[in-house]
Amino acid sequence: MTRGKVLQVIGLILAVALIGGCRNAELQQRRFAVSDGLATRFGAALGDSTASDDTLIPAHVSLIDGITEDDAVSLGLWNNAAYQEMLAELGISSAQLLDAGLISDPQFTLFFPLGPKQLEFTTFQAVDALWLQPIRVRAAELDLDRVSETMVQNGLDVIRNVRVAHANLLLAQQQRELAREAESLRRQIAGLAQKRLGAGDISELEATTSQIDALQAQATAARAEQDADLARESLRTLIGLTMSDSELRAVDRGDVTSTASDLSTLDSKQLVNTAFAMRPDLRAAEFAIESAGERAGLARTQFMNLDAAYDANGSGRRGFESGPGLRMSLPIFNRNQGGIAIAEAQWRRAARQYVTVRDRVALEVRTAHIQLEQATRNLKFLREKILPVLQQAEQLARRNYENGGATYFLVLQTTGQYVDSRIRELQLLADVRRATAELERSVGMRLSTQAIRETELPLEVVPLPAPAVLDDHEAADSPSHSDLNAMMQTSDGYVFLLPLRLPTAEDGSVTIHTPANGIVD
């Protein structure tokens, strides 16, 4: 092999390595962006990218001391198998961006000099890619931005699911302990009943009833033990410890009722506006509109193919003959009308999808806020009004039964009411935890009452493709200025940002009239 060929091979290898390195750098950069987005919103980041069967435990997490909610969230973001599978889509999108930036290879045609045919070869190189490639790259970049924001939203979903599973396990553990306590209490009452039966104070039927009640309490405790095992396995799967046999025990990170009570007093309108600024899936819908607009512009540009050609013939009048030329398609029958129509329809669909996502965000925030408000109110009423009275009645009935002043059925009734109320308290406390997790996921960040009340969120106009993307007769179909105002004033005065082209003044400013913000320029 000559020295020139060796240099060519080395150059090719370096070029391939450079392209692969750029792709890996882009992928790592996007993964860091997703991790940073999650850390900014919830204080939990992604772990290092590992093999599919590896399980990583963060340094601040100790399985021996029990798992707090924050520990479970960190484990879920690091090891959740379904989320790691979703993150692999970042590699696909980065590879599509790499593919969009590549230039097509030249085509070479060769005719052999057999018989009367002279030697002839022709080389074609597409030149329309010189102005089409930047549009393709821009669309691929927007798609990668959309996927990145979607991965952040998926991470928020994982955080919510892990927090709910942790609340369920904590509830199951507390119910198990309460069931054991109730079983011990019923056994004590059954023992008292046997003593009173021996003393002749009660009938054998009443004593037998107490024994049956104690056996039922034992069965309830066994069922609570199974429920705790099921909740543990559900959390184990979500945090990616399926193949680990480590014992999982949920630990309460503190009283969540005060924080939940503060969050329930927040204005739902302010929470909705915060969600509009923070939700990654809404931002992903904006990127989808931009990408669809770029592709619509690309479809209008691709109305013909243009190639640069170089042709050479052997044994001509002047010997070897060669010269440049052009090869192009004539846009007579097919000017890419179908591709243009498809691209514009996709653009309109992306605009409608933005509105759909926006409405879903508002619904999720309002629903979660109502659920948190209701769970907090019910828990407060139970703790302040019902539990103290039932606890006092249960203690009084037990003392009277020991002294022979009350029947066993009265003790059974008051004890059952007290135990049921304590179970209800645990369920309401779990509802508060689940509603808090759902509200923070719906808003898109870990909530702070002071930060929410003091934040002034700007009105954000969704970027759209240039008006030249649509024909004049198609542009007439888009909403007028009055139509836009009518849509902006729906849904009880909330400011909804519609992805439609806005009328501009001579200085290029845009005026939007809204009931909540007055006039925004």
C-alpha positions as CSV (number, residue, x, y, z in Angstrom):
1,M,0.0,0.0,0.0
2,T,1.4,3.4,-1.0
3,R,1.9,6.2,1.4
4,G,-1.0,8.2,-0.1
5,K,-3.4,5.4,0.4
6,V,-2.2,4.9,4.0
7,L,-2.9,8.6,4.7
8,Q,-6.3,8.3,3.2
9,V,-7.2,5.3,5.4
10,I,-5.9,7.1,8.5
11,G,-7.9,10.2,7.6
12,L,-11.1,8.1,7.1
13,I,-10.6,6.4,10.5
14,L,-10.1,9.8,12.2
15,A,-13.2,11.2,10.6
16,V,-15.3,8.3,11.7
17,A,-13.9,8.6,15.2
18,L,-14.5,12.3,15.3
19,I,-18.2,11.8,14.2
20,G,-18.7,9.2,16.8
21,G,-17.1,11.3,19.5
22,C,-19.3,14.3,18.6
23,R,-22.4,12.0,18.8
24,N,-21.3,10.7,22.2
25,A,-20.6,14.2,23.5
26,E,-24.0,15.3,22.3
27,L,-25.7,12.4,24.0
28,Q,-23.9,13.0,27.3
29,Q,-24.7,16.7,27.1
30,R,-28.4,15.9,26.7
31,R,-28.3,13.4,29.5
32,F,-26.7,16.1,31.7
33,A,-29.5,18.5,30.7
34,V,-32.2,16.0,31.7
35,S,-30.4,15.4,35.0
36,D,-30.0,19.1,35.6
37,G,-33.7,19.7,34.8
38,L,-34.7,17.1,37.4
39,A,-32.3,18.4,40.0
40,T,-33.6,22.0,39.5
41,R,-37.2,20.9,40.0
42,F,-36.9,18.2,42.7
43,G,-33.3,18.2,43.9
44,A,-32.7,14.7,42.6
45,A,-30.5,13.9,39.6
46,L,-29.8,11.0,37.3
47,G,-27.0,8.5,38.0
48,D,-24.2,7.5,35.7
49,S,-25.1,5.6,32.5
50,T,-24.5,1.9,33.2
51,A,-25.1,-1.4,31.7
52,S,-28.7,-2.6,31.6
53,D,-28.2,-5.1,34.4
54,D,-26.3,-2.9,36.8
55,T,-27.8,-1.5,40.0
56,L,-26.3,1.6,41.6
57,I,-26.9,2.8,45.2
58,P,-26.2,6.5,45.8
59,A,-23.7,7.2,48.5
60,H,-26.3,9.0,50.7
61,V,-28.7,6.1,50.7
62,S,-28.6,3.4,53.3
63,L,-30.9,0.4,53.0
64,I,-30.1,-0.7,56.5
65,D,-31.5,2.4,58.2
66,G,-34.7,2.3,56.1
67,I,-35.6,4.3,53.0
68,T,-37.0,7.8,53.2
69,E,-39.0,9.3,50.4
70,D,-36.0,11.2,49.1
71,D,-33.9,8.0,49.1
72,A,-36.5,6.2,47.1
73,V,-36.7,9.0,44.6
74,S,-32.9,8.9,44.1
75,L,-32.9,5.1,43.7
76,G,-35.8,5.3,41.2
77,L,-34.1,7.9,39.0
78,W,-30.8,5.9,39.1
79,N,-32.2,2.4,38.6
80,N,-35.8,2.4,37.3
81,A,-35.7,0.0,34.3
82,A,-38.6,1.6,32.4
83,Y,-37.1,5.1,32.8
84,Q,-33.7,3.9,31.7
85,E,-35.3,2.4,28.6
86,M,-36.9,5.8,27.9
87,L,-33.6,7.6,28.3
88,A,-32.2,5.4,25.5
89,E,-34.4,7.4,23.1
90,L,-32.0,10.3,23.6
91,G,-29.4,8.2,21.8
92,I,-31.8,7.6,18.9
93,S,-32.6,11.3,18.6
94,S,-28.9,12.3,18.8
95,A,-28.2,9.7,16.1
96,Q,-30.9,11.3,13.9
97,L,-29.3,14.7,14.5
98,L,-26.0,13.2,13.3
99,D,-27.7,11.7,10.3
100,A,-29.4,15.0,9.4
101,G,-26.0,16.7,9.3
102,L,-24.4,14.2,6.9
103,I,-24.1,14.9,3.1
104,S,-25.1,12.2,0.7
105,D,-22.3,10.4,-1.1
106,P,-21.7,11.0,-4.8
107,Q,-23.0,8.6,-7.3
108,F,-20.6,7.1,-9.9
109,T,-21.8,5.5,-13.2
110,L,-19.3,3.6,-15.4
111,F,-19.9,2.1,-19.0
112,F,-17.2,-0.3,-20.1
113,P,-15.7,-0.1,-23.6
114,L,-17.1,-3.3,-25.0
115,G,-17.9,-3.7,-28.6
116,P,-18.6,-0.4,-30.3
117,K,-19.2,1.3,-27.0
118,Q,-16.6,3.7,-25.8
119,L,-15.5,4.1,-22.2
120,E,-17.7,6.5,-20.3
121,F,-18.2,7.4,-16.7
122,T,-20.3,10.0,-14.9
123,T,-20.3,11.3,-11.4
124,F,-23.3,13.0,-9.7
125,Q,-23.3,14.9,-6.5
126,A,-26.4,16.4,-4.9
127,V,-26.0,20.1,-4.4
128,D,-29.5,20.9,-3.1
129,A,-28.3,19.5,0.2
130,L,-26.2,22.7,0.6
131,W,-29.3,24.7,1.5
132,L,-31.5,21.9,2.7
133,Q,-29.0,20.5,5.2
134,P,-29.3,23.5,7.7
135,I,-33.1,23.1,7.8
136,R,-32.8,19.3,8.4
137,V,-30.3,19.9,11.2
138,R,-32.5,22.6,12.8
139,A,-35.5,20.3,12.7
140,A,-33.5,17.4,14.2
141,E,-32.1,19.7,16.9
142,L,-35.7,20.7,17.8
143,D,-36.7,17.1,17.9
144,L,-33.8,16.3,20.2
145,D,-34.9,19.3,22.4
146,R,-38.4,17.9,22.4
147,V,-37.2,14.4,23.5
148,S,-35.0,16.0,26.2
149,E,-38.0,17.8,27.7
150,T,-40.1,14.7,27.4
151,M,-37.4,12.8,29.3
152,V,-37.6,15.4,32.1
153,Q,-41.4,14.9,32.2
154,N,-41.0,11.1,32.3
155,G,-38.6,11.6,35.2
156,L,-41.2,13.6,37.1
157,D,-43.6,10.8,36.5
158,V,-41.1,8.3,37.9
159,I,-40.7,10.6,41.0
160,R,-44.4,10.7,41.5
161,N,-44.8,6.9,41.1
162,V,-42.0,6.2,43.5
163,R,-43.4,8.7,46.1
164,V,-46.8,7.1,45.9
165,A,-45.3,3.6,46.2
166,H,-43.3,4.8,49.2
167,A,-46.5,6.2,50.8
168,N,-48.3,3.0,50.1
169,L,-45.6,0.9,51.8
170,L,-45.5,3.3,54.8
171,L,-49.2,3.0,55.1
172,A,-49.1,-0.8,54.9
173,Q,-46.4,-0.9,57.6
174,Q,-48.4,1.4,59.9
175,Q,-51.5,-0.6,59.3
176,R,-49.6,-3.8,60.1
177,E,-48.4,-2.3,63.4
178,L,-51.9,-1.1,64.2
179,A,-53.3,-4.5,63.4
180,R,-50.8,-6.1,65.8
181,E,-51.8,-3.6,68.4
182,A,-55.5,-4.3,67.9
183,E,-54.8,-8.0,68.1
184,S,-53.0,-7.6,71.4
185,L,-55.8,-5.4,72.7
186,R,-58.4,-8.0,71.7
187,R,-56.4,-10.8,73.4
188,Q,-56.3,-8.7,76.6
189,I,-60.0,-8.2,76.5
190,A,-60.5,-12.0,75.8
191,G,-58.3,-12.7,78.8
192,L,-60.4,-10.4,81.0
193,A,-63.5,-12.1,79.7
194,Q,-62.2,-15.5,80.8
195,K,-61.5,-14.2,84.2
196,R,-65.0,-12.8,84.5
197,L,-66.4,-16.0,83.2
198,G,-64.6,-17.9,85.9
199,A,-65.9,-15.5,88.5
200,G,-69.4,-16.0,87.2
201,D,-69.9,-12.4,86.1
202,I,-70.6,-13.0,82.4
203,S,-72.1,-15.8,80.4
204,E,-70.2,-18.3,78.3
205,L,-71.6,-16.8,75.1
206,E,-70.1,-13.4,75.9
207,A,-66.7,-15.1,76.6
208,T,-66.9,-17.0,73.4
209,T,-67.7,-13.9,71.5
210,S,-64.5,-12.3,72.9
211,Q,-62.4,-15.3,71.7
212,I,-63.9,-15.1,68.2
213,D,-63.1,-11.4,68.1
214,A,-59.5,-12.1,69.1
215,L,-59.2,-14.7,66.3
216,Q,-60.6,-12.2,63.8
217,A,-58.0,-9.6,64.9
218,Q,-55.3,-12.2,64.4
219,A,-56.5,-12.9,60.8
220,T,-56.6,-9.1,60.1
221,A,-53.0,-8.8,61.3
222,A,-51.9,-11.7,59.0
223,R,-53.7,-10.0,56.0
224,A,-52.0,-6.6,56.9
225,E,-48.6,-8.5,56.9
226,Q,-49.3,-9.7,53.3
227,D,-50.4,-6.2,52.2
228,A,-47.1,-4.9,53.5
229,D,-45.2,-7.5,51.5
230,L,-47.1,-6.6,48.3
231,A,-46.4,-2.8,48.8
232,R,-42.7,-3.6,49.4
233,E,-42.3,-5.5,46.2
234,S,-44.1,-2.8,44.2
235,L,-41.6,-0.2,45.6
236,R,-38.7,-2.5,45.0
237,T,-39.6,-2.7,41.3
238,L,-40.0,1.0,40.9
239,I,-36.6,1.8,42.5
240,G,-34.8,-0.9,40.4
241,L,-33.9,-3.3,43.2
242,T,-35.9,-6.2,41.8
243,M,-33.0,-8.6,41.7
244,S,-31.8,-7.6,45.2
245,D,-33.0,-9.4,48.3
246,S,-32.3,-6.6,50.6
247,E,-35.0,-5.8,53.2
248,L,-36.9,-2.6,52.4
249,R,-38.5,-0.6,55.1
250,A,-40.1,2.8,54.5
251,V,-39.2,5.5,56.9
252,D,-41.3,8.7,57.4
253,R,-39.3,11.8,56.7
254,G,-41.4,13.9,59.1
255,D,-44.8,15.4,59.6
256,V,-46.2,16.2,56.1
257,T,-49.5,17.6,57.3
258,S,-48.2,21.1,58.0
259,T,-46.6,21.4,54.6
260,A,-49.6,19.9,52.9
261,S,-51.9,22.3,54.8
262,D,-49.8,25.2,53.5
263,L,-49.9,23.9,49.9
264,S,-53.7,23.4,50.1
265,T,-54.1,27.1,50.8
266,L,-52.4,28.2,47.6
267,D,-54.4,29.7,44.8
268,S,-55.1,27.2,42.1
269,K,-54.8,29.9,39.4
270,Q,-51.3,30.7,40.6
271,L,-50.5,27.0,40.6
272,V,-51.8,26.6,37.0
273,N,-49.7,29.6,35.9
274,T,-46.6,28.1,37.6
275,A,-47.3,24.7,35.9
276,F,-47.4,26.5,32.5
277,A,-43.9,27.8,33.1
278,M,-42.5,24.7,34.6
279,R,-44.0,21.6,32.9
280,P,-41.5,20.0,30.6
281,D,-44.2,18.3,28.4
282,L,-45.7,21.7,27.6
283,R,-42.2,22.9,26.6
284,A,-41.8,19.7,24.5
285,A,-45.1,20.6,22.7
286,E,-43.6,24.0,21.9
287,F,-40.5,22.3,20.4
288,A,-42.8,20.0,18.4
289,I,-44.5,23.1,16.8
290,E,-41.1,24.6,15.9
291,S,-39.9,21.3,14.5
292,A,-43.1,20.8,12.5
293,G,-42.7,24.3,11.1
294,E,-39.1,23.7,10.1
295,R,-40.2,20.5,8.3
296,A,-43.0,22.4,6.6
297,G,-40.5,24.9,5.2
298,L,-38.2,22.0,4.2
299,A,-41.1,20.4,2.3
300,R,-41.7,23.6,0.3
301,T,-38.0,23.8,-0.6
302,Q,-37.8,20.2,-1.8
303,F,-39.8,20.8,-5.0
304,M,-37.0,19.5,-7.2
305,N,-33.7,17.6,-7.1
306,L,-30.5,19.2,-8.4
307,D,-27.2,17.4,-8.9
308,A,-23.9,18.5,-10.1
309,A,-22.5,16.2,-12.8
310,Y,-19.1,15.5,-14.3
311,D,-19.0,13.3,-17.4
312,A,-16.0,11.8,-19.2
313,N,-15.8,9.9,-22.5
314,G,-12.9,8.0,-24.0
315,S,-11.8,7.8,-27.7
316,G,-13.7,10.9,-28.9
317,R,-12.6,13.2,-31.8
318,R,-10.2,14.9,-29.6
319,G,-9.3,11.9,-27.6
320,F,-10.4,11.8,-23.9
321,E,-13.3,14.2,-23.4
322,S,-14.7,15.4,-20.0
323,G,-16.7,18.3,-18.7
324,P,-19.2,19.4,-15.9
325,G,-22.9,19.5,-16.1
326,L,-26.2,19.6,-14.1
327,R,-28.9,17.0,-13.6
328,M,-32.3,18.1,-12.3
329,S,-35.9,17.1,-12.0
330,L,-38.4,19.2,-13.8
331,P,-41.2,20.1,-11.4
332,I,-44.1,19.7,-13.9
333,F,-46.2,17.0,-12.4
334,N,-44.9,16.6,-8.9
335,R,-43.8,19.7,-7.0
336,N,-44.0,17.8,-3.7
337,Q,-47.6,18.9,-3.2
338,G,-48.3,15.8,-1.1
339,G,-45.2,16.3,1.1
340,I,-46.1,19.9,1.6
341,A,-49.7,19.1,2.6
342,I,-48.5,16.4,5.0
343,A,-46.0,18.7,6.6
344,E,-48.6,21.5,7.1
345,A,-51.1,19.1,8.5
346,Q,-48.5,17.9,10.9
347,W,-47.8,21.5,11.9
348,R,-51.5,22.1,12.6
349,R,-51.7,18.9,14.6
350,A,-48.7,20.0,16.7
351,A,-50.4,23.3,17.4
352,R,-53.6,21.4,18.5
353,Q,-51.5,19.1,20.6
354,Y,-50.1,22.0,22.4
355,V,-53.6,23.1,23.4
356,T,-54.4,19.6,24.4
357,V,-51.3,19.4,26.7
358,R,-52.0,22.8,28.1
359,D,-55.6,21.9,29.0
360,R,-54.4,18.6,30.5
361,V,-51.9,20.4,32.6
362,A,-54.5,22.8,34.0
363,L,-56.9,19.9,34.7
364,E,-54.2,17.8,36.5
365,V,-53.2,20.8,38.7
366,R,-56.7,21.7,39.7
367,T,-57.7,18.0,40.4
368,A,-54.5,17.4,42.5
369,H,-55.1,20.7,44.4
370,I,-58.7,19.7,45.2
371,Q,-57.6,16.2,46.3
372,L,-54.9,17.6,48.6
373,E,-57.3,20.2,50.0
374,Q,-60.0,17.6,50.7
375,A,-57.5,15.0,52.2
376,T,-56.0,17.7,54.5
377,R,-59.4,18.9,55.7
378,N,-60.6,15.4,56.4
379,L,-57.4,14.5,58.3
380,K,-57.6,17.7,60.4
381,F,-61.2,17.0,61.3
382,L,-60.6,13.4,62.2
383,R,-57.6,14.3,64.4
384,E,-59.2,17.3,66.2
385,K,-62.8,16.2,66.5
386,I,-63.3,12.4,66.2
387,L,-60.1,10.6,67.5
388,P,-60.0,12.3,71.0
389,V,-63.6,11.4,71.7
390,L,-63.3,7.8,70.6
391,Q,-60.0,7.3,72.5
392,Q,-61.6,8.6,75.7
393,A,-64.7,6.4,75.1
394,E,-62.6,3.3,74.5
395,Q,-60.5,3.8,77.6
396,L,-63.6,4.5,79.7
397,A,-65.4,1.3,78.4
398,R,-62.4,-0.8,79.2
399,R,-62.1,0.4,82.8
400,N,-65.8,-0.1,83.3
401,Y,-65.6,-3.6,81.9
402,E,-62.8,-4.5,84.2
403,N,-64.8,-3.3,87.1
404,G,-67.9,-5.0,85.9
405,G,-69.8,-1.9,85.1
406,A,-70.1,-2.4,81.3
407,T,-70.9,-5.2,78.9
408,Y,-68.4,-6.7,76.5
409,F,-70.5,-5.6,73.5
410,L,-70.0,-2.0,74.6
411,V,-66.3,-2.6,74.9
412,L,-66.3,-4.3,71.5
413,Q,-68.2,-1.4,69.9
414,T,-66.0,1.4,71.3
415,T,-62.8,-0.5,70.6
416,G,-63.8,-1.2,67.0
417,Q,-64.8,2.4,66.4
418,Y,-61.4,3.6,67.8
419,V,-59.4,1.1,65.8
420,D,-61.3,1.9,62.6
421,S,-60.7,5.7,63.1
422,R,-57.0,5.1,63.6
423,I,-57.0,3.1,60.3
424,R,-58.9,5.9,58.7
425,E,-56.3,8.4,60.0
426,L,-53.5,6.4,58.4
427,Q,-55.4,6.2,55.1
428,L,-56.0,9.9,55.1
429,L,-52.3,10.6,55.9
430,A,-51.4,8.4,52.9
431,D,-53.9,10.3,50.8
432,V,-52.2,13.6,51.8
433,R,-48.8,12.2,50.8
434,R,-50.1,10.9,47.5
435,A,-52.0,14.1,46.8
436,T,-48.9,16.1,47.6
437,A,-46.8,14.0,45.2
438,E,-49.4,14.3,42.5
439,L,-49.7,18.1,42.9
440,E,-46.0,18.7,42.7
441,R,-45.7,16.4,39.7
442,S,-48.6,18.3,38.1
443,V,-47.0,21.7,38.7
444,G,-43.6,20.3,37.7
445,M,-41.5,21.2,40.7
446,R,-41.2,20.7,44.5
447,L,-43.5,23.3,45.9
448,S,-42.7,26.1,48.3
449,T,-45.6,28.3,49.4
450,Q,-43.5,31.4,49.7
451,A,-41.7,30.9,46.3
452,I,-45.1,30.3,44.6
453,R,-46.7,33.4,46.0
454,E,-43.7,35.6,45.3
455,T,-43.0,34.4,41.8
456,E,-44.1,36.7,39.0
457,L,-44.4,34.5,35.9
458,P,-44.1,36.3,32.5
459,L,-46.6,35.6,29.7
460,E,-44.8,33.4,27.2
461,V,-45.7,33.3,23.5
462,V,-45.0,30.0,21.8
463,P,-42.5,30.4,18.9
464,L,-43.9,29.4,15.6
465,P,-42.7,28.9,12.0
466,A,-42.5,31.8,9.7
467,P,-45.8,32.9,8.0
468,A,-44.3,32.0,4.7
469,V,-44.8,28.3,5.5
470,L,-48.5,28.5,4.6
471,D,-50.1,29.7,1.4
472,D,-52.1,32.9,1.4
473,H,-55.4,31.0,1.1
474,E,-54.4,28.7,4.0
475,A,-53.3,31.6,6.1
476,A,-56.8,33.0,5.9
477,D,-58.0,30.0,7.7
478,S,-56.0,30.8,10.9
479,P,-57.8,32.7,13.7
480,S,-58.2,36.4,13.4
481,H,-57.3,38.9,16.2
482,S,-60.9,38.8,17.6
483,D,-60.9,34.9,17.4
484,L,-57.7,34.8,19.4
485,N,-59.0,37.1,22.1
486,A,-62.1,34.9,22.4
487,M,-60.0,31.8,23.0
488,M,-57.7,33.6,25.4
489,Q,-60.7,34.6,27.6
490,T,-62.1,31.1,28.2
491,S,-61.9,28.9,31.3
492,D,-62.7,31.4,34.0
493,G,-60.2,34.0,33.0
494,Y,-57.1,31.8,32.9
495,V,-54.4,33.0,30.5
496,F,-53.8,30.2,28.0
497,L,-51.1,30.6,25.4
498,L,-52.3,29.5,22.0
499,P,-49.8,28.4,19.4
500,L,-51.2,30.6,16.6
501,R,-49.7,33.3,14.5
502,L,-50.4,36.7,16.0
503,P,-51.1,40.0,14.2
504,T,-48.1,42.4,14.5
505,A,-47.8,46.1,14.4
506,E,-45.5,48.1,12.2
507,D,-42.8,48.1,14.8
508,G,-43.0,44.3,15.1
509,S,-44.7,44.2,18.5
510,V,-47.5,41.8,19.4
511,T,-50.5,42.9,21.5
512,I,-52.5,40.3,23.4
513,H,-55.6,41.3,25.4
514,T,-56.2,39.0,28.4
515,P,-58.5,39.4,31.4
516,A,-55.8,38.4,33.9
517,N,-52.8,40.5,32.7
518,G,-54.4,43.4,30.9
519,I,-52.4,44.3,27.7
520,V,-49.1,42.5,27.1
521,D,-46.8,43.9,24.3
